[in-house]
Amino acid sequence: MSEQILSNQLLNGRVVLWQFVEDLPKAVHWYSDTFGIKSSDNIGHAYFFPINEKTTLALSVSQMNDQKIGSSNNEMLDLQCDDIYYTHRILMEKGVRLDAEVRNPAWIYHEFFLWDPDGNMIRMHGFVQDKNK
């Protein structure tokens, strides 16, 4: 049924997550190193990182031709991971600026926030079945 629903919609299911940054080369290095992803393409003012076959992260300059085209310091990315505690530990070991603890605001949903070099806040979330983690 879900295939039928998708084929009847105007959208193809592909998603591009845009993150606007001040220092593009620094951001490309940070996102590559922090999340272990590689850029597949760039168009000068933007770099594209495939996350899976339907999702791409795009990093773009936040100012072009003296015009602000995006905003920084906003929670624009909300990324889901399979093991929130493992992800938190690895990012902490890498020296990434992040919350000291994983929060559990509701039921099995857990989250923490991290910040890129431009101060953009990124939410990482996951669902924990085992409360003993």
C-alpha angles and dihedrals in degrees: 000000000000091000089054091050093050093048090054095052130087091232123079098210095249114132130199116194109205120206116184117212139179099219108039099185091049091047093048090053093045096048092044093050097038099047100025094238130138129216113247097189144358136196099197099264096042138043124201125214118189111221095178136334093288104030130068131178112217121197113198136175111261093219128045128171090355091303125116106233100174140011131244130207092049130118096246100143124063109178125188123214132187097231112030095185094050091047091049092050094048093048091047090051089052089056095246115162104250145138112292093230139032109246126218104203096164141013110304093342114112129179148170134184131232133183131224122219091273091055095254108156115228122193117215114194140175142166118249117202095178109065090194092074 
